Amino acid sequence: MRILLLTTHLDVGGISNYVVSLAKALTRRNHSVIVMSAGGSMVADLQKAGILHLPLSLRVKSEMHPWMLKAIAQILKAVGGQRPDVIHAHTRVTHWAAGVSGRLAKIPVVTTCHGFYRWRWHRQAFPFWGKRVMAVSRTVHRRLTMRFHVPRRKAVCISNGIDWEEKKAKNFDAQVEFYRQAWGISSQKPVVGSIARLVQAKGHVILIRAFHELRQHIPEAQMVLVGDGPLREELIRLIYELGEQEHVILTGSVAHTAIPLSTFTVFVQPSLQEAFGLSLVEAMAMRLPLVVAAVGGMREIVQEGETGYKVSPRNPLALANAIRKILENPQQAKAMGEAGYRRYRRLFTMDRVASEVEAVYAQVAGEKRS
């Protein structure tokens, strides 16, 4: 089958990782895959895998942007040359571009909903969900059917996954040691770690306050925050206000998250909302115990008391107590990490995702022929 995947860009991030990993997994399953985007650092990963990437001028946030017309023209040109059997769009704006292009070219369209969309009149008037819309978690699936009234026959829940075997480089241990030394991350002290974009919704303010409380009991603890974003300066001010500047490290974004994850003792994600929580699965693949806020898709990933702990959101004290419980019980922490790894292997691999997505493609292709 020939498959055209559409996304807004391929800069480092959750959707980009998903699209690149899905493209590779589908290629391994003997499909011919083409990816269109506005480009980004992860295009090189596609090219290395021998997957064709074509330009798409759609690095915008609104479906009503005039660039939509140019993007539709680019998709139609690509469709004319490549003749895909199905178009699969992965972001809100590419849903629209794919919807129009698919109707004009008479090619079936499917979409993936990676997050929580806000209600907009044009989203209701012109939904462009395609023949099927895939939700990355049961939480997202419920929102699609209840908030946006997507028919249940069209909405499919396909939990997210990762292609983790490719994350480790040949000289991985040396890279981890270099990372430790470069950022001053101790191998002898407990390290509380989180990987997320520095935005309000990820709950970093709550995490920093929780870490301050934790250090009243475990003063030698370090915290490493991996990611970047508009909240960075505010977080730095809070860190200094609490006197934690010698114990909290902000490293910025990284391309290969396995490296910082290898320096963590426990992975923490206190998001205020989360459609899925891909970084949690990455932490599970690295055998780390988890502490998360009990919101969104994260509730589906973490098994309470088995792979980690779920705490009430916006509660620094509850977060600190759960982290402390893990750090003070290393045997239990190890058991949680191993249980998380087994759960990742069973439920959250990209091969499993590709198999389920492939079945959706077959359904819509069959509907076109009938």
MOHUSUL-V558788 format. One record per helix or strand. SS is the DSSP state (@ for helix, = for strand). FROM is the first residue (numbers start at 1). LEN is the number of residues. If there is no record, write none. Layout:
BEGIN
SS&FROM&LEN ; SS&FROM&LEN
END
This chain:
BEGIN
=&2&5 ; @&14&15 ; =&32&6 ; @&43&6 ; =&52&4 ; @&67&16 ; =&86&4 ; @&92&14 ; =&108&6 ; @&121&5 ; =&132&4 ; @&138&9 ; =&155&3 ; =&162&1 ; @&164&4 ; @&172&12 ; =&191&5 ; @&200&3 ; @&204&11 ; =&222&6 ; @&232&10 ; =&248&5 ; @&257&5 ; =&266&4 ; @&278&8 ; =&289&5 ; @&298&4 ; =&304&1 ; =&308&4 ; @&316&12 ; @&330&18 ; =&349&1 ; @&350&20
END
